[in-house]
Amino acid sequence: MNIRYVIETGGILFLFIFLSYPVLSAMGGPQDGGMGSRDKDGWSASEMMMQGSEMRHGAGMQGMGFMHSGAGIYGEYITFEVDNETGAITGYGIAGVDIFDSIEVSGFDYNATEVNGAVTQVMDVDGTTTVNVHDNPAAVITIQGKDDYTVTFDLAQDVTASEEDNFVVIKTADIEMYIVCSGTCDVTVTEGTVSIDAPGNSAVVVRAIPVNMQSSGDMHRTFTREMARNRTGAEVYLGEDGSISVVDYSQRMRVQMQSMTKERIKLHVTSNDSEGKMMAFNLDNTSLMLQDRDRLRIDYDGEPVQSVDDPEMVFNATQTRCYISRESGERAQIMMNIPEFSEHTIDIVVESEGAAATPSTGVPGFGAGMGILVLMLSWIHYQKRRR
């Protein structure tokens, strides 16, 4: 056999496998096994973020969305592993920062992990308990159980926890996040551990101040407070390359993307719960062509929504209001109150600095006709003066 042929063929085969590996790892679907961590202590969040960035770049993946390789789950913002025997979340990190060493649900009989876009769902055998991890700037985790359950959060080093009002505050040097329960829960905070006993048919939610909107902490604390009161319906994150992360906090509410351009995003919202809910939208100039001097307008069922200067006016509103926070000229966080539900459309519109703000008359060509009329009257007046 020709030795040169063998070497060339082997090299081509190796190159094919090397280039195909990231793409194969990015594929969703059930994940039941894995190769585990590099050592007994596992990877740090920064190591996992670096590994994930290389994999995602190699696969041409941009924006929010998970890839998985073995036990490792890699997103744009979130990294973690899933124990393939217990279903516990381990090594959970946000933007390369270690947050939780583990998240475990009592009595969880692990079945499989499903990776689907910007959400990873860890499921038990009989479908009574699910853990959803979202790859978005707020690093949302939702845990739901039909029967009573206990969730134990084991904090990473240098992470602190404290009880404030009706939620738990988790802090690192750079990140602040909250754990809140939709039902009446018993919370125990000890050094390094947070334990929550939750009743059946309730949800435990973990949500951070979005890492791309750090200066709006007070507003997000209030949003968390409303979450504990069951007044939050959903939030939508719009990112690079058309990626989207939708978190439905209400089981009766659904949000669907209808269309997206660089100037307008149209969403369709439905709910069979007549009570009003809060919604939040997080966007930057990778989803809309948002520049420093541009304005944002929110249309609700085709009509502009009044934008207020104080987010409390939105949280306490009895009619549709919105608050827009601009972290920079290119990023925005929107809080919106919807007083009643059935079926609605919401448009997020970019208006350039030179966009006209005059109201429409509703008559086609009215403005041009008025201009011509003014010119004609001016010409007649000028001719009379000449005589």
C-alpha positions as CSV (number, residue, x, y, z in Angstrom):
1,M,0.0,0.0,0.0
2,N,1.2,3.5,-0.8
3,I,2.4,5.2,2.4
4,R,1.9,8.7,1.0
5,Y,-1.7,7.8,0.1
6,V,-2.4,6.5,3.6
7,I,-1.0,9.7,5.2
8,E,-2.9,12.0,2.9
9,T,-6.2,10.1,3.4
10,G,-5.7,10.0,7.2
11,G,-5.0,13.7,7.2
12,I,-8.1,14.6,5.2
13,L,-10.2,12.4,7.5
14,F,-8.8,14.0,10.6
15,L,-9.4,17.5,9.2
16,F,-13.0,16.6,8.3
17,I,-13.7,15.4,11.9
18,F,-12.0,18.4,13.4
19,L,-14.0,20.9,11.4
20,S,-17.3,19.0,11.8
21,Y,-17.1,18.6,15.5
22,P,-18.4,22.0,16.5
23,V,-21.3,21.8,14.1
24,L,-22.3,18.4,15.4
25,S,-22.1,19.7,18.9
26,A,-24.4,22.5,18.1
27,M,-27.3,20.2,17.1
28,G,-30.2,20.2,19.5
29,G,-32.2,17.2,20.7
30,P,-32.1,14.8,23.6
31,Q,-28.9,14.5,25.5
32,D,-28.6,11.4,27.7
33,G,-24.9,10.9,28.1
34,G,-21.7,12.9,28.1
35,M,-18.0,13.0,28.5
36,G,-18.1,15.0,31.7
37,S,-15.5,17.5,33.0
38,R,-11.8,17.6,32.5
39,D,-11.1,16.8,36.1
40,K,-12.9,16.0,39.3
41,D,-13.4,19.7,40.1
42,G,-14.9,20.5,36.7
43,W,-14.4,23.5,34.6
44,S,-14.7,27.0,35.9
45,A,-17.3,29.3,34.3
46,S,-14.5,31.3,32.6
47,E,-13.0,28.2,31.1
48,M,-16.4,27.0,29.9
49,M,-17.2,30.4,28.4
50,M,-13.9,30.3,26.5
51,Q,-14.5,26.8,25.3
52,G,-18.0,27.6,24.3
53,S,-16.9,30.7,22.4
54,E,-14.5,28.7,20.4
55,M,-17.1,26.0,19.6
56,R,-19.7,28.6,18.7
57,H,-17.3,30.6,16.5
58,G,-16.2,27.4,14.7
59,A,-19.9,26.5,14.0
60,G,-20.6,30.1,12.8
61,M,-23.1,30.5,15.6
62,Q,-24.0,34.1,16.7
63,G,-26.5,35.5,19.1
64,M,-28.4,33.7,21.9
65,G,-28.7,30.0,21.7
66,F,-27.1,26.9,23.3
67,M,-24.7,24.4,21.9
68,H,-23.9,21.2,23.8
69,S,-21.0,18.8,23.9
70,G,-21.3,15.9,26.2
71,A,-22.4,17.2,29.6
72,G,-21.5,20.8,28.8
73,I,-24.0,23.4,27.7
74,Y,-22.6,26.5,26.1
75,G,-24.6,29.7,25.4
76,E,-23.7,33.3,24.5
77,Y,-24.3,34.3,28.2
78,I,-24.8,31.1,30.1
79,T,-22.6,28.0,30.6
80,F,-23.3,24.9,32.8
81,E,-23.3,21.1,32.9
82,V,-26.0,18.6,33.5
83,D,-25.3,15.5,35.7
84,N,-26.3,12.6,33.5
85,E,-27.5,10.5,36.4
86,T,-29.3,13.0,38.7
87,G,-30.1,15.8,36.3
88,A,-28.6,18.4,38.6
89,I,-27.3,21.6,37.1
90,T,-23.6,22.0,37.9
91,G,-21.0,24.7,37.3
92,Y,-23.6,27.3,36.4
93,G,-22.0,30.6,35.3
94,I,-23.0,33.9,33.8
95,A,-20.7,35.7,31.4
96,G,-17.8,33.7,32.7
97,V,-18.6,34.3,36.4
98,D,-19.2,31.3,38.7
99,I,-22.6,31.6,40.3
100,F,-23.9,28.2,41.4
101,D,-21.8,25.1,42.0
102,S,-25.0,23.1,41.7
103,I,-28.8,23.4,41.5
104,E,-30.7,20.3,42.7
105,V,-34.4,19.5,42.9
106,S,-35.5,16.9,45.5
107,G,-36.8,13.6,44.2
108,F,-35.9,14.5,40.6
109,D,-35.9,11.3,38.6
110,Y,-33.8,12.4,35.6
111,N,-34.9,11.5,32.1
112,A,-33.3,13.7,29.5
113,T,-32.0,17.1,28.5
114,E,-33.5,18.9,25.5
115,V,-31.5,21.7,23.9
116,N,-33.7,24.0,21.7
117,G,-32.4,27.3,20.6
118,A,-32.0,29.7,23.6
119,V,-33.6,27.3,26.1
120,T,-32.3,24.1,27.7
121,Q,-34.9,21.9,29.4
122,V,-34.0,19.3,31.9
123,M,-36.9,16.8,32.4
124,D,-37.8,14.1,34.8
125,V,-39.3,10.7,33.9
126,D,-43.0,11.4,34.5
127,G,-43.0,15.1,33.4
128,T,-44.0,16.4,36.8
129,T,-40.9,18.6,37.3
130,T,-39.0,20.6,34.7
131,V,-36.0,22.9,34.9
132,N,-35.7,25.5,32.0
133,V,-32.4,27.4,31.6
134,H,-32.5,30.4,29.2
135,D,-29.5,31.9,27.4
136,N,-30.3,35.6,27.7
137,P,-28.8,38.6,29.4
138,A,-30.9,38.0,32.5
139,A,-29.8,34.4,32.8
140,V,-33.4,33.3,33.6
141,I,-34.0,29.8,35.2
142,T,-37.5,28.6,35.8
143,I,-38.3,25.5,37.9
144,Q,-41.8,24.1,38.0
145,G,-43.3,21.2,39.8
146,K,-46.8,19.7,40.0
147,D,-46.1,18.3,43.5
148,D,-44.3,19.8,46.5
149,Y,-40.6,20.1,45.9
150,T,-37.4,21.5,47.3
151,V,-34.7,23.4,45.3
152,T,-31.2,23.7,46.7
153,F,-28.8,26.2,45.3
154,D,-25.2,25.6,46.3
155,L,-23.3,28.9,45.8
156,A,-20.0,29.2,44.2
157,Q,-17.0,30.7,46.0
158,D,-17.3,34.5,46.7
159,V,-21.1,34.5,46.0
160,T,-23.3,35.7,48.8
161,A,-27.1,35.3,49.5
162,S,-29.5,37.3,51.6
163,E,-33.3,37.6,52.1
164,E,-34.9,40.9,51.1
165,D,-38.6,41.5,51.1
166,N,-40.1,38.4,49.4
167,F,-37.1,37.2,47.4
168,V,-33.5,36.2,47.8
169,V,-30.7,38.4,46.5
170,I,-27.6,36.7,45.1
171,K,-24.5,38.8,44.6
172,T,-21.0,38.6,43.2
173,A,-18.6,41.5,42.6
174,D,-20.2,42.2,39.2
175,I,-23.6,40.4,39.0
176,E,-26.8,40.7,41.1
177,M,-29.6,38.3,40.7
178,Y,-32.8,37.2,42.5
179,I,-34.6,34.0,43.4
180,V,-38.3,34.3,43.7
181,C,-41.2,31.9,44.2
182,S,-44.6,32.3,42.7
183,G,-46.3,30.5,45.6
184,T,-46.0,30.6,49.4
185,C,-42.5,29.2,49.8
186,D,-40.3,28.5,52.8
187,V,-36.8,29.9,52.3
188,T,-33.6,29.0,54.2
189,V,-30.4,30.9,53.6
190,T,-27.2,29.6,55.2
191,E,-23.6,30.2,54.4
192,G,-23.1,29.0,50.9
193,T,-26.6,27.5,50.4
194,V,-30.1,28.6,49.6
195,S,-32.9,26.1,50.0
196,I,-36.5,26.7,48.9
197,D,-39.5,24.5,49.8
198,A,-42.1,25.1,47.1
199,P,-45.7,23.9,47.0
200,G,-47.1,22.0,44.1
201,N,-48.1,23.9,40.9
202,S,-45.7,26.7,41.7
203,A,-42.6,28.1,40.1
204,V,-39.2,29.1,41.4
205,V,-37.6,31.7,39.2
206,V,-34.0,32.9,39.1
207,R,-33.3,36.2,37.3
208,A,-30.4,38.5,37.1
209,I,-30.2,42.2,36.4
210,P,-29.4,41.9,32.6
211,V,-25.7,42.0,32.1
212,N,-26.1,44.4,29.2
213,M,-28.3,46.8,31.3
214,Q,-26.4,47.0,34.6
215,S,-27.4,50.6,35.5
216,S,-31.1,49.8,35.7
217,G,-31.0,47.8,38.9
218,D,-33.8,49.4,40.7
219,M,-36.2,48.8,37.8
220,H,-35.3,45.1,37.7
221,R,-35.7,44.8,41.5
222,T,-39.3,46.1,41.0
223,F,-39.9,43.7,38.1
224,T,-38.8,40.9,40.4
225,R,-41.2,42.2,43.1
226,E,-44.0,42.1,40.5
227,M,-43.0,38.5,39.6
228,A,-43.6,37.4,43.2
229,R,-47.1,38.9,43.0
230,N,-47.8,37.0,39.7
231,R,-48.1,40.2,37.8
232,T,-45.4,39.4,35.2
233,G,-46.5,37.8,32.0
234,A,-43.4,37.5,29.8
235,E,-40.2,39.1,28.7
236,V,-38.5,39.0,25.3
237,Y,-34.8,39.3,24.5
238,L,-33.8,40.2,21.0
239,G,-30.2,39.7,20.0
240,E,-27.7,39.2,17.3
241,D,-28.4,37.4,14.0
242,G,-32.1,37.5,14.7
243,S,-31.8,35.4,17.8
244,I,-34.7,35.6,20.3
245,S,-35.3,34.4,23.9
246,V,-38.9,34.4,25.1
247,V,-39.6,33.7,28.8
248,D,-43.3,33.0,29.5
249,Y,-43.8,33.5,33.3
250,S,-47.6,33.0,33.0
251,Q,-48.7,29.6,31.7
252,R,-51.7,31.3,30.1
253,M,-49.6,33.7,28.1
254,R,-47.8,33.2,24.8
255,V,-45.6,35.6,22.8
256,Q,-44.7,35.0,19.1
257,M,-42.5,36.9,16.7
258,Q,-44.4,38.0,13.6
259,S,-41.7,39.9,11.8
260,M,-38.3,41.6,12.4
261,T,-36.5,44.2,10.4
262,K,-33.8,46.7,11.4
263,E,-36.5,49.4,12.0
264,R,-39.4,47.4,13.4
265,I,-40.2,44.3,15.4
266,K,-43.7,43.0,15.5
267,L,-44.9,40.6,18.2
268,H,-48.2,38.8,18.7
269,V,-49.3,38.3,22.4
270,T,-52.2,36.1,23.5
271,S,-53.6,35.2,26.9
272,N,-56.7,33.6,28.2
273,D,-56.2,35.4,31.5
274,S,-58.1,38.7,31.6
275,E,-55.9,40.2,34.3
276,G,-53.2,42.7,33.3
277,K,-49.6,41.7,33.2
278,M,-46.2,43.3,33.0
279,M,-43.9,42.7,30.0
280,A,-40.3,43.5,29.4
281,F,-38.2,43.8,26.3
282,N,-34.4,43.8,26.0
283,L,-32.8,44.8,22.8
284,D,-29.7,46.3,21.3
285,N,-28.4,47.4,17.8
286,T,-27.9,43.8,16.8
287,S,-31.6,43.3,16.7
288,L,-32.7,46.8,15.7
289,M,-30.6,49.4,13.9
290,L,-30.6,51.6,17.0
291,Q,-28.2,54.6,16.9
292,D,-27.4,57.2,19.6
293,R,-29.9,59.8,18.4
294,D,-32.7,57.5,17.3
295,R,-36.0,57.3,19.2
296,L,-38.0,54.2,20.1
297,R,-41.7,54.1,19.8
298,I,-44.0,51.3,21.1
299,D,-47.3,50.7,19.3
300,Y,-50.0,48.7,21.0
301,D,-52.6,47.4,18.6
302,G,-51.5,50.0,16.1
303,E,-51.6,53.0,18.5
304,P,-48.6,54.6,20.0
305,V,-48.1,53.9,23.8
306,Q,-47.4,56.8,26.1
307,S,-43.8,56.7,27.4
308,V,-43.3,57.9,31.0
309,D,-40.2,59.0,32.8
310,D,-40.6,56.9,36.0
311,P,-40.9,53.1,35.8
312,E,-43.1,53.1,38.9
313,M,-45.8,54.8,36.8
314,V,-45.8,51.7,34.6
315,F,-45.9,49.2,37.4
316,N,-48.8,51.1,39.0
317,A,-50.6,52.0,35.8
318,T,-54.2,51.0,35.1
319,Q,-53.9,51.6,31.4
320,T,-51.2,50.9,28.9
321,R,-47.9,52.7,29.6
322,C,-44.3,52.0,28.8
323,Y,-40.9,53.0,30.3
324,I,-37.8,53.0,28.1
325,S,-34.3,52.8,29.6
326,R,-31.3,53.5,27.4
327,E,-28.2,52.0,28.8
328,S,-26.4,53.5,25.9
329,G,-27.5,54.9,22.6
330,E,-27.5,51.4,21.1
331,R,-29.2,49.4,23.9
332,A,-32.6,49.6,25.5
333,Q,-34.7,48.0,28.2
334,I,-38.5,48.4,27.9
335,M,-41.0,47.8,30.6
336,M,-44.7,47.8,29.6
337,N,-48.0,47.4,31.4
338,I,-50.9,45.6,29.6
339,P,-54.0,46.2,31.6
340,E,-56.2,43.5,30.2
341,F,-55.7,40.5,27.9
342,S,-57.0,38.6,25.0
343,E,-55.0,39.1,21.8
344,H,-52.7,42.0,21.0
345,T,-50.0,43.1,18.7
346,I,-46.9,45.1,19.9
347,D,-44.6,46.9,17.6
348,I,-41.1,48.2,18.6
349,V,-40.2,50.9,16.1
350,V,-37.0,52.9,15.5
351,E,-37.6,56.5,14.5
352,S,-34.5,58.3,13.1
353,E,-33.6,61.7,14.4
354,G,-35.0,63.5,11.4
355,A,-38.3,61.6,11.5
356,A,-41.3,63.9,11.3
357,A,-43.5,63.9,14.5
358,T,-46.5,65.8,13.0
359,P,-49.9,64.0,13.2
360,S,-51.4,62.5,10.1
361,T,-54.5,64.1,8.6
362,G,-55.5,60.7,7.1
363,V,-55.9,62.3,3.7
364,P,-53.4,61.0,1.1
365,G,-51.3,63.8,-0.4
366,F,-52.8,66.4,2.0
367,G,-49.4,67.8,3.0
368,A,-48.3,68.2,-0.6
369,G,-51.7,69.7,-1.6
370,M,-51.4,72.3,1.1
371,G,-47.9,73.2,0.0
372,I,-49.1,73.7,-3.6
373,L,-52.1,75.8,-2.4
374,V,-49.8,78.1,-0.3
375,L,-47.5,78.6,-3.3
376,M,-50.5,79.5,-5.6
377,L,-51.9,82.0,-3.1
378,S,-48.5,83.6,-2.7
379,W,-48.1,83.9,-6.4
380,I,-51.6,85.5,-6.8
381,H,-50.8,88.0,-3.9
382,Y,-47.5,88.8,-5.6
383,Q,-49.2,89.5,-9.0
384,K,-51.8,91.8,-7.3
385,R,-49.0,93.8,-5.6
386,R,-47.3,94.3,-9.0
387,R,-50.5,95.9,-10.4
